[in-house]
Amino acid sequence: MKFRVHIVQDEKGVFVTECSTLSGCISQDVTREKAIQNINDAVASCLFNSLSQTYAD
């Protein structure tokens, strides 16, 4: 699966990443590369949590 991720650098130089397709899926880091790694982990966690809730019901 592919998800669109938005990356912006805030006023302090921190890279903030967000996957707007998945509610609350946001991450950040001081380097762009690490911020991308973090959002990949966050997307995986969001998907896992979503599936866990679906099968728990």
C-alpha positions as CSV (number, residue, x, y, z in Angstrom):
1,M,0.0,0.0,0.0
2,K,1.1,3.5,-0.6
3,F,0.1,6.5,1.4
4,R,0.7,10.2,0.7
5,V,2.8,11.8,3.4
6,H,3.1,15.6,3.9
7,I,6.5,16.9,5.2
8,V,7.0,20.4,6.5
9,Q,9.8,22.0,8.4
10,D,8.6,24.1,11.4
11,E,10.1,27.3,12.6
12,K,12.6,25.5,14.8
13,G,13.9,23.3,12.0
14,V,12.1,20.1,13.0
15,F,10.6,18.1,10.2
16,V,6.9,17.3,10.9
17,T,5.3,14.4,8.9
18,E,1.7,13.6,8.6
19,C,-0.3,10.9,6.8
20,S,-3.7,12.6,6.4
21,T,-5.3,9.4,5.2
22,L,-4.9,7.9,8.7
23,S,-6.4,10.0,11.4
24,G,-3.8,11.0,14.0
25,C,-0.8,9.6,12.1
26,I,1.8,12.2,12.7
27,S,5.5,12.1,13.5
28,Q,8.6,14.3,13.6
29,D,12.4,14.4,13.8
30,V,15.3,16.8,13.4
31,T,16.4,15.2,10.1
32,R,14.3,14.6,7.0
33,E,15.5,11.1,6.6
34,K,14.7,10.1,10.3
35,A,11.3,11.9,10.0
36,I,10.5,9.7,7.0
37,Q,11.5,6.5,8.9
38,N,9.4,7.6,11.8
39,I,6.3,8.2,9.7
40,N,6.7,4.8,8.1
41,D,6.7,3.3,11.6
42,A,3.7,5.4,12.6
43,V,1.8,4.3,9.5
44,A,2.5,0.7,10.3
45,S,1.3,1.2,13.9
46,C,-1.8,3.0,12.8
47,L,-2.7,0.2,10.4
48,F,-2.0,-2.5,13.0
49,N,-4.1,-0.7,15.6
50,S,-7.0,-0.2,13.1
51,L,-6.9,-3.9,12.2
52,S,-6.7,-5.0,15.8
53,Q,-9.8,-2.9,16.7
54,T,-11.7,-4.4,13.7
55,Y,-11.1,-8.0,14.7
56,A,-11.6,-7.3,18.4
57,D,-15.2,-6.2,17.7
